[in-house]
């Protein structure tokens, strides 16, 4: 399947600004992007990065600086279906998790993300449109219904956890064993156990 | 499969104390417990609640007020295997998600939870012991290795999201359609969209 990987090359991961400076956020976002592209490649899918600015990576890049929803809908119009849309910050993603997305039946298959996001989609219906504004998992259900598309939902932790907030970084340390984890370890991040959920600590750094 | 459902009937969900008072936390925790018991029943499993104090619910209750790890290990010793251990705050759980836990191959199968927790386990190995202190998903991997148990991991958002912190409540509003969601709606909680993840708001309440 053709996969679109939206990426913000200009201001990536702004919600990590309390723990990573601008350059660090650029580096960490690119490490996650590389991991996502690797997983897509290993799952046998052909990725195109849909980026807000030029970015060096191991896939063709289409630059489109319009809002995410507009850029993705136009990219869907331009391509033969099926097409998947896989977010660039899914640092936990594996080929198996992607297979479960692609193998779930439905004209539109979505992977819900934390806080109502839509972390991945497989689109096989020509009239379906994305809407990433607001609670997109709700809007995508409605949009599928509006065009009579059968909706599938894939139940996956690895697709559901996107890395947006500082509290998400522990998930990378615990469940990624590739570039994104190596990047955090090199930057001095360590796991810290608590009575409740574990978090990260950065003894010598900004966080 | 026999299922153990640990439940803290005395001080449930203390990390929700910023948004729910004591009585409310008792009510909400019992609504989630009822949903988990329903899902186990629908999946054809026989649940026993392992509670720190007596609790009224739709399953047999064993009262054990010792720490969670001790109580669960003793309960495992007492029972013919396989036994599953399913946390009482998995408000997103469905019979399908439980099936994926029970159908994954392994002497020990675990469902990772946010922040390194272990939200569900299926245990088919007599020497395996649980350890819920600290980063349990790590400790359970090590404990399985130490007794030469084949480890399976189930990739499930519905098993991975436990409801512990105020930010988790949005997941109940979005992905539960049973008692726990009804409880939150009755208590005045509503979803609120943002640029990032959606959260809950409670216009007329404590939250």
Interface residues (C-beta under 8 A of the other chain):
Chain A: X15 X96 X97 X100 X111 X112 X114 X115 X116 X117 X134 X135 X137 X138 X155 X156 X157 X158 X159 X160 X161 X164 X165 X167 X170 X171 X174 X175 X191 X193 X196 X197 X198 X199
Chain B: X15 X96 X97 X100 X111 X112 X114 X115 X116 X117 X134 X135 X137 X138 X155 X156 X157 X158 X159 X160 X161 X164 X165 X167 X170 X171 X174 X175 X191 X193 X196 X197 X198 X199
